[in-house]
Amino acid sequence: MLLENVNQPADLKGLSIEQLDMLAAEIRQFLIEKLAATGGHLAPNLGVVELTLALHYLFDSPVDKMIFDVGHQAYVHKILTGRKDRFDTLRKYRGLCGFIKRSESEHDVWEAGHSSTSLSAAMGMALARDAKGERNRVIAIVGDGALTGGMALEALNHIGHEKKNLMVVLNDNEMSIAPNVGALHNYLGKIRSDRHYVKAKEDVEHLLKKIPAIGGTLAKTAEKLKDSLKYMLVQGVLFEELGLTYLGPVDGHSLPNLLEVLKQADNVQGPVLVHVLTTKGKGYTPAEADSFKWHGISPYKIESGKVLKSVGAPPMYTEVFGKTLIELAEQDDRIIAVTPAMPGGSGLLEFAERFPGRMIDVGIAEQHAATMSGALAIEGMKPVFAVYSTFLQRAYDQVVHDICRQNLNVAFAIDRAGFVGADGETHQGVYDIPFLRHVPNIVIMMPKDENELRHMMKTALDYDDGPIAYRYPRINGTGVTLDQELKAIPIGEWEVLRDGSDAVILAVGPMVQLAMQAADLLQNQDMNVRVVNARFIKPLDDVMLRKIAKDGRPVLTLEESALDGGFGSAVLEFFVKHQLPVPSLRMMGVPDCFIEHGSISEQRKEVGLTLENVVEQVQAIVPLKQKRA
């Protein structure tokens, strides 16, 4: 077994090409076996085995900087840089991170959980290298999907302008290619009279659509390319016009071809782009057949590819969202679903089949998605922007400037709100309440269960006074019965689930269930605690808060969100603004630090969002005389 003896990139240097091919097969088997137990991003990593081997074989990490765009494609990199023995802990609490992690290894030089950042990072490192008079290589490995992100295009424009020595490796796993592809002119010669010519042309047109023209130069280039497939293929015109030397495309699973082209790229003065064609899921039949499903996968049976899931569990909130949106869309043809490259993750695949003309996937382009949704609203449509909390961060200016400032009727369906488990700190959905609630005009809701989510979606559809958001977690629902008739909830109205006179817990989302459990335990200690489903984070329930202050009840706020600027802060601000004293107010939530990967229950325990801590906090704020009574 070659893999047993590979612990650092230097261990690759003495291997032959034949041995590298054998090692690639061993790595694929290693990934298939390990991820069957832990889950993780299987398909992307199976697709970059040879590419990662070639990079580490030719170049000298960490002196040479390898920057992975979205670190979930870097499992092979981790294997080759001394971490293969930790793969049993992948994505587990205090285990190996599923993304690039600088604290894990000196070979991890840039962290990214969001797409399209590698080119900007590479440019910064190239500039710093030259300023320091050093001579190391800077290599950005970027996926074809990342080029739909505006940030990547901004960086390409700057890279071409500065002319620094920098290598961009474009991992394109969308285009097909024959296994024996060599130089591009040979490829053209073969396909010109071949029945696959039309397919090749379609592939190129697909790539062009992913790289929108920017500026006058590219606009002219696109015009030149309209009737010239050869011009595009032979010269890589779009990249050449941006100032990068274009090499490729090259078969990303042929080590001889990869090594040859990467050596050529290393000899180029100035920025160079190597176009590598790979197959997502390469080497594992189920993953090759459905690379979308196997992009990020739960534990599975290797032989059958069957995913191991709990039987009889309530539906995920995401699933309830998707089915409810179909119900609403059947009744209102103004509804248009918008997603930034996450139709499956956002539960919209069935919606897309049912309403193909009302489903818009813009690719990895959250900013564009947000502003476009605003324009849809101006024209009388009812856009539902389905986006993960962590990805909505990328469209913050558009939310503020283009939607909220114009008070447009856009509905934000904010998925993965709260802790997300194994994806960890890059994907935690704990910041959207602080960055949204202070923006004028927006309404923010969160349901206590999946049934209330359905009613909130109806509320958002009926709401015509501006932007409105409903956020929901990445967990299964509670198993409650789903109402057939959907009714709008009065804006800003909270719900008392349990009455009590000793203290009040104001809870948001899944924390409502925790609050109810705590109230049950406290009841056994002769404490009567009122539990409020604070389902509107903005606006707050003015009437109920004033009554709480008037009654003189101590208050505990409970949220799976950042404390600084969060729901609890909003309640505290309300009491201060209106000069309404309460005996005591404590806030429980996520402290001012990033929470790493693990299970959601482990993440809650780490920040103290546990039943025991809720009980202790309530006991601490109830006056002694009440406890003794």
PAVEX-435243 format. One line per 10 residues: number of its first residue (from 0); their letters; for each residue x, y, z of C-alpha. Coordinates in steps of 0.001 Angstrom, whole numbers, plus 500000, padded with zeros to 6 digits. Layout:
% residues N
NUM	A	X/Y/Z | ... $
END
This chain:
% residues 629
0	MLLENVNQPA	500000/500000/500000 | 501596/503231/498834 | 499288/505401/500922 | 500678/503975/504161 | 504030/505578/503368 | 502718/508990/502300 | 502604/511335/505272 | 503836/514587/503741 | 504015/515985/500186 | 507760/515253/500075 $
10	DLKGLSIEQL	506902/511547/500128 | 505440/511886/496630 | 508565/513213/494966 | 510259/509889/494325 | 507204/508097/492922 | 506807/507196/489259 | 503757/508186/487227 | 502548/504586/487439 | 502865/504677/491216 | 500987/507988/491361 $
20	DMLAAEIRQF	498135/506350/489452 | 498128/503475/491939 | 498147/505973/494804 | 495184/507788/493265 | 493184/504551/493317 | 494141/503937/496952 | 493106/507464/497930 | 489716/507039/496275 | 489133/503801/498153 | 490259/505472/501376 $
30	LIEKLAATGG	487777/508317/500884 | 484905/505976/500006 | 485511/503866/503115 | 486071/506710/505570 | 483144/508870/504421 | 480810/505875/504531 | 481166/506164/508307 | 481428/509923/508818 | 479646/511431/505818 | 481070/514480/504107 $
40	HLAPNLGVVE	481796/515982/500693 | 482547/512836/498738 | 481897/513655/495072 | 484003/516862/494913 | 486998/515108/496445 | 486800/512010/494277 | 486975/514382/491328 | 490218/516131/492344 | 492417/513188/493340 | 494798/513345/490379 $
50	LTLALHYLFD	494772/517145/490319 | 495761/517369/493990 | 498414/514703/493569 | 499884/516536/490575 | 500033/519851/492420 | 501775/518380/495451 | 504087/516281/493237 | 505348/519289/491269 | 505231/522091/493810 | 506459/522559/497363 $
60	SPVDKMIFDV	503709/523234/499908 | 503645/525144/502205 | 506343/527385/500694 | 504281/527367/497518 | 500817/528569/498463 | 497910/526339/497410 | 494610/528110/497918 | 491459/526004/497644 | 488250/527810/496718 | 485778/526421/499249 $
70	GHQAYVHKIL	487819/524027/501316 | 485430/521082/501071 | 487333/519947/497953 | 490557/519610/499964 | 490197/516173/501591 | 492921/514782/499311 | 495137/517715/500271 | 494561/516829/503931 | 495453/513178/503291 | 498731/514179/501638 $
80	TGRKDRFDTL	499687/516644/504364 | 499775/514407/507413 | 496141/514081/508426 | 494974/510765/507000 | 495095/509130/510438 | 492460/511607/511697 | 489839/510915/509029 | 487765/508822/511439 | 487070/512137/513218 | 486143/514078/510058 $
90	RKYRGLCGFI	483489/516740/510797 | 483079/515394/514328 | 483309/517490/517491 | 486937/518533/518047 | 487906/516317/515109 | 489220/516970/511623 | 487500/519924/509969 | 485644/519324/506710 | 487124/522546/505312 | 490593/524018/505115 $
100	KRSESEHDVW	491682/525010/508625 | 494819/527056/509193 | 495181/525868/512794 | 495281/522246/511584 | 498292/522448/509325 | 500892/524797/507917 | 499799/523537/504497 | 496369/525153/504957 | 497149/528726/503962 | 493643/530125/503405 $
110	EAGHSSTSLS	490271/529255/504937 | 487084/529323/502917 | 483599/527928/503346 | 482084/530359/500878 | 482841/530282/497176 | 484763/532653/494888 | 487374/533913/497380 | 490512/532082/496240 | 491474/534428/493411 | 491387/537494/495655 $
120	AAMGMALARD	493395/535653/498304 | 495911/534506/495695 | 496325/538050/494441 | 496988/539296/497951 | 499588/536587/498562 | 501286/537267/495222 | 501494/540980/496003 | 502906/540241/499460 | 505444/537784/498015 | 506757/540344/495568 $
130	AKGERNRVIA	506833/543085/498198 | 508989/540835/500383 | 511248/539858/497489 | 510373/536164/497734 | 510018/533708/494844 | 507404/531149/495910 | 504516/530117/493704 | 500907/531105/494386 | 498276/528686/493058 | 494501/529150/493307 $
140	IVGDGALTGG	492350/526067/492728 | 488893/527308/491778 | 485772/525488/490591 | 483867/526453/487467 | 480800/527241/489569 | 482776/529795/491567 | 483284/531892/488444 | 479609/532884/488593 | 480455/534793/491752 | 481131/538455/491084 $
150	MALEALNHIG	484074/538478/493475 | 485928/535955/491299 | 485466/538135/488223 | 486625/541213/490102 | 489757/539324/491085 | 490394/538027/487548 | 490175/541565/486255 | 492756/542746/488798 | 495038/539737/488287 | 495168/540418/484549 $
160	HEKKNLMVVL	495916/544072/485197 | 498765/543538/487680 | 500494/540789/485635 | 501931/539111/488727 | 503213/535536/488532 | 500204/533559/489684 | 498587/530288/488633 | 494839/529736/488492 | 493744/526112/488190 | 490157/525998/486949 $
170	NDNEMSIAPN	488603/522713/488059 | 485757/522349/485581 | 483599/519349/486406 | 480677/520316/484158 | 482170/519858/480685 | 482626/516391/479225 | 485855/515260/477566 | 487140/512095/475909 | 489695/510199/478015 | 492454/510442/475431 $
180	VGALHNYLGK	492432/514200/475044 | 495859/515761/474586 | 496644/519082/472968 | 493611/521119/472085 | 494341/521298/468364 | 494277/517480/468273 | 490970/517529/470079 | 489547/519966/467548 | 490832/517899/464666 | 489070/514827/466017 $
190	IRSDRHYVKA	485750/516390/466874 | 485350/518577/463774 | 484151/515561/461767 | 482902/513641/464757 | 479310/513260/465901 | 480380/514654/469295 | 481060/518075/467744 | 477607/519386/468647 | 478028/518242/472216 | 481397/519983/472425 $
200	KEDVEHLLKK	479864/523189/471103 | 477070/522985/473671 | 479655/522495/476405 | 481526/525615/475356 | 478324/527636/475193 | 477538/526400/478719 | 480911/527660/479910 | 480392/531012/478209 | 477100/531462/479994 | 478900/530932/483300 $
210	IPAIGGTLAK	481381/533722/482589 | 479391/536904/481946 | 481230/539609/480005 | 482561/542456/482090 | 483605/545759/480601 | 483942/546841/476996 | 486838/544534/476172 | 484940/541368/476999 | 481811/542661/475329 | 483779/542979/472096 $
220	TAEKLKDSLK	485336/539574/472682 | 481935/537963/473150 | 480830/539494/469858 | 483851/538059/468087 | 483101/534664/469580 | 479492/534526/468483 | 480250/532471/465382 | 483714/531229/466210 | 483888/528100/468303 | 487463/527502/467172 $
230	YMLVQGVLFE	488562/530983/468275 | 487264/530318/471759 | 488705/526833/472077 | 492126/527462/470605 | 492996/530667/472389 | 490906/530676/475589 | 489889/534139/474504 | 487891/535246/477515 | 490787/534612/479850 | 493402/535848/477383 $
240	ELGLTYLGPV	491556/539142/476985 | 491571/539502/480761 | 495344/539223/480682 | 495876/535576/481672 | 497702/533014/479570 | 495244/530187/478936 | 496353/526528/478894 | 493966/523654/478319 | 491528/522134/478575 | 493322/519125/479988 $
250	DGHSLPNLLE	491952/515806/481225 | 492033/516125/484998 | 492253/512366/485482 | 495327/511850/483300 | 498399/512395/485437 | 500819/512550/482459 | 498738/515254/480780 | 498191/517147/484014 | 501866/517157/484924 | 502881/518304/481455 $
260	VLKQADNVQG	500473/521240/481399 | 501268/522286/484977 | 504981/522305/484104 | 504215/524508/481117 | 502181/526818/483337 | 505053/527074/485794 | 507259/528461/483012 | 504804/531216/482068 | 505670/534746/483090 | 502649/536551/484516 $
270	PVLVHVLTTK	499251/535084/485397 | 498280/531786/483826 | 495032/529805/483878 | 495071/526019/483549 | 491680/524663/482514 | 491253/521161/483999 | 488271/518952/483187 | 487256/516508/485919 | 484377/514203/486745 | 482659/514752/490060 $
280	GKGYTPAEAD	482396/511473/491980 | 485084/509824/489836 | 485669/506175/490738 | 482487/505498/492730 | 479513/504592/490559 | 476720/506019/492756 | 478577/509342/493088 | 479289/509572/489362 | 475641/508828/488575 | 474297/511489/490942 $
290	SFKWHGISPY	477050/513943/491821 | 474497/516378/493234 | 473273/513927/495869 | 476831/512862/496658 | 478253/516371/496847 | 477679/516322/500591 | 476447/512987/501855 | 475426/511361/505131 | 476920/507983/506157 | 476121/505277/503607 $
300	KIESGKVLKS	476570/501613/502684 | 479508/501300/500305 | 478166/498352/498309 | 474731/499788/497533 | 475267/503503/498022 | 472225/503538/500274 | 472271/506476/502657 | 471770/505605/506321 | 468956/507710/507723 | 466730/507402/510739 $
310	VGAPPMYTEV	463359/505837/509993 | 460128/507526/510983 | 461658/510880/511896 | 459566/514018/511331 | 460313/515900/508100 | 463111/518443/507980 | 462078/522088/508106 | 463542/522454/504610 | 461225/519754/503284 | 458198/521401/504882 $
320	FGKTLIELAE	459222/524703/503310 | 459485/523185/499837 | 456120/521427/499955 | 454345/524433/501452 | 455755/526738/498783 | 454227/524471/496152 | 450853/524722/497906 | 451054/528501/497967 | 452279/528720/494378 | 449313/526678/493212 $
330	QDDRIIAVTP	447083/529391/494655 | 449131/532432/493629 | 450941/532592/490303 | 452925/535639/491416 | 455232/533440/493510 | 458705/532994/492023 | 461370/531004/493854 | 464942/532303/493666 | 468028/530382/494789 | 471803/530960/494535 $
340	AMPGGSGLLE	472904/527505/493330 | 471088/525605/496108 | 467846/524215/494640 | 468333/520851/496329 | 469682/522088/499629 | 466842/524603/499851 | 464163/521979/499179 | 463149/523401/495791 | 463711/520486/493418 | 460062/519435/493487 $
350	FAERFPGRMI	459002/523071/493087 | 461258/523324/490015 | 459594/520272/488477 | 456118/521585/489221 | 456782/525203/488175 | 459862/525244/485916 | 459121/528753/484705 | 458854/530110/488233 | 462105/528703/489601 | 465243/530800/489085 $
360	DVGIAEQHAA	468672/529435/489990 | 471201/532233/489474 | 474278/530194/490389 | 476692/531297/493097 | 475585/534911/492911 | 473803/535908/496105 | 474127/539629/495462 | 472519/539347/492052 | 469790/537092/493454 | 468844/539647/496095 $
370	TMSGALAIEG	468707/542667/493788 | 466902/540704/491095 | 464311/539658/493690 | 463772/543320/494501 | 463111/544098/490842 | 460682/541170/490611 | 458804/542654/493565 | 458629/546089/491934 | 456960/544468/488939 | 454254/542919/491095 $
380	MKPVFAVYST	455673/539420/491597 | 456099/537679/494964 | 459755/536571/494988 | 460807/534064/497646 | 464585/534226/498020 | 465529/530823/499478 | 469013/531123/500922 | 471107/529698/503738 | 471689/532123/506582 | 475453/531935/506083 $
390	FLQRAYDQVV	475140/532787/502373 | 472744/535684/502921 | 475706/537451/504538 | 477185/537787/501071 | 474267/539926/499889 | 474116/542286/502843 | 474457/545515/500878 | 471782/544417/498438 | 469395/543575/501279 | 469946/546990/502860 $
400	HDICRQNLNV	470250/549202/499807 | 468170/547554/497097 | 465396/545845/499065 | 464857/547331/502517 | 465588/550925/501515 | 463003/550682/498734 | 460664/548730/501041 | 460109/545998/498471 | 457929/542934/499022 | 460629/540284/498986 $
410	AFAIDRAGFV	460247/537192/501184 | 463498/535794/502580 | 463323/532072/503332 | 466412/531808/505557 | 467399/528150/505854 | 470076/526730/508206 | 469292/529406/510805 | 471087/528527/514034 | 473727/525847/514427 | 474394/523655/511388 $
420	GADGETHQGV	476401/520799/512878 | 479214/519197/510903 | 479791/522073/508459 | 480874/524167/511413 | 481941/527765/511770 | 481913/528741/508092 | 478248/527783/507819 | 476763/528602/511226 | 473510/530521/510784 | 473820/532600/513929 $
430	YDIPFLRHVP	474463/536069/512532 | 471411/536929/510440 | 469350/538287/513359 | 472037/540856/514330 | 472729/541925/510750 | 469071/542132/509728 | 467084/543411/512674 | 468555/546915/512751 | 467722/547529/509057 | 464552/549603/508625 $
440	NIVIMMPKDE	461370/548119/507120 | 462139/544400/507437 | 460002/541944/509447 | 461773/538890/510925 | 460011/535719/512117 | 461014/532288/513381 | 458622/529391/514028 | 458503/527185/517106 | 457711/524142/514930 | 457159/523067/511329 $
450	NELRHMMKTA	453428/523776/511439 | 454032/527381/512435 | 456532/527673/509591 | 453695/526965/507174 | 451589/529739/508668 | 454558/532105/508548 | 454933/531403/504846 | 451283/532337/504380 | 451923/535449/506480 | 454786/536443/504192 $
460	LDYDDGPIAY	452704/535890/501065 | 449873/538076/502350 | 452216/540796/503604 | 452391/543772/501235 | 454177/546363/503362 | 457798/545547/502595 | 460426/542832/503034 | 459732/539945/505378 | 461931/537059/506498 | 461192/533706/508063 $
470	RYPRINGTGV	464176/531764/509354 | 464206/528047/510152 | 466810/525546/511378 | 468666/522620/509846 | 466898/519982/511911 | 463894/517716/511789 | 460592/519185/512855 | 458906/518310/516122 | 456389/515936/514583 | 453322/518115/515161 $
480	TLDQELKAIP	450232/517776/512986 | 450296/520094/509992 | 447208/522260/509575 | 445535/521980/506186 | 444293/525559/506223 | 447004/528187/506287 | 446347/531447/508108 | 448378/534620/508389 | 449747/535478/511830 | 449218/539078/513016 $
490	IGEWEVLRDG	452530/540880/512560 | 454392/541314/515840 | 452103/539120/517943 | 453781/536664/520288 | 452185/533520/521724 | 451966/532522/525403 | 452393/528750/525501 | 452417/528374/529270 | 451443/530852/531935 | 453342/531472/535126 $
500	SDAVILAVGP	453922/534245/537627 | 457488/533710/538856 | 459481/534429/535696 | 459146/534734/531934 | 461170/532911/529283 | 461075/534606/525889 | 462228/531934/523458 | 462833/531891/519706 | 462586/528939/517299 | 463835/525544/518550 $
510	MVQLAMQAAD	464631/527138/521904 | 460882/527219/522580 | 460930/523450/523093 | 463873/523826/525467 | 462022/526514/527396 | 458964/524285/527770 | 461110/521438/529105 | 462745/523790/531602 | 459350/525065/532742 | 458263/521466/533392 $
520	LLQNQDMNVR	461309/520811/535575 | 460880/524098/537446 | 457231/523255/538073 | 458481/520301/540124 | 460382/522842/542232 | 457227/524911/542817 | 458228/527598/540320 | 455667/528754/537788 | 457372/530019/534649 | 455626/531689/531755 $
530	VVNARFIKPL	456906/530513/528362 | 456451/532845/525410 | 456960/531889/521786 | 458633/535126/520672 | 458030/534277/517037 | 458488/537854/515822 | 462049/539024/516306 | 461150/542263/514583 | 458847/543902/515418 | 458754/542847/519056 $
540	DDVMLRKIAK	455416/542406/520807 | 455136/545874/522335 | 451969/545082/524284 | 453305/541903/525883 | 456672/543429/526829 | 454955/546361/528528 | 452737/543965/530489 | 455769/541910/531565 | 457420/545064/532883 | 454223/546200/534595 $
550	DGRPVLTLEE	453857/542834/536322 | 457468/543017/537509 | 458511/539620/536201 | 462183/538659/535785 | 462979/537782/532176 | 465203/535234/530445 | 465678/535428/526664 | 466658/532273/524823 | 467952/532135/521226 | 470256/530006/519080 $
560	SALDGGFGSA	471818/533136/517646 | 474621/535575/518354 | 473940/537390/521612 | 475582/540627/520522 | 472890/542456/518603 | 470512/539495/518735 | 466961/538966/519976 | 467913/539335/523643 | 469632/542608/522856 | 466457/543798/521162 $
570	VLEFFVKHQL	464407/543036/524279 | 466939/544800/526500 | 466946/547823/524182 | 463154/547926/524296 | 463053/548095/528096 | 465769/550772/528171 | 464259/552854/525376 | 460849/552933/527030 | 462268/553199/530553 | 460484/550041/531675 $
580	PVPSLRMMGV	462347/548456/534601 | 462259/544699/535156 | 463621/542940/538267 | 466184/541030/536246 | 466980/540251/532624 | 469369/537560/531460 | 470165/536497/527916 | 471197/533081/526655 | 472553/532537/523162 | 475775/532253/521208 $
590	PDCFIEHGSI	478728/534188/522698 | 481178/536350/520791 | 483246/533554/519246 | 483118/531185/516283 | 481714/527740/517052 | 483432/524870/515274 | 482052/521670/513747 | 480350/518872/515644 | 476769/517774/516195 | 474176/520447/516878 $
600	SEQRKEVGLT	473651/519077/520382 | 477400/519348/521054 | 477451/522902/519734 | 474526/523861/521969 | 476260/522298/524932 | 479460/524214/524181 | 477671/527568/524445 | 475478/526555/527365 | 472168/526188/525547 | 471173/523151/527599 $
610	LENVVEQVQA	468203/522248/529741 | 470302/522311/532910 | 471637/525794/532193 | 468210/527197/531378 | 466894/525877/534697 | 469870/527397/536542 | 469420/530775/534866 | 465741/530914/535818 | 466537/529899/539390 | 469106/532694/539551 $
620	IVPLKQKRA	466662/535434/538521 | 463686/534421/540668 | 463740/536416/543949 | 464567/534464/547098 | 461231/535193/548741 | 459434/533575/545846 | 461659/530517/545997 | 461023/530119/549753 | 457323/530599/549326 $
END
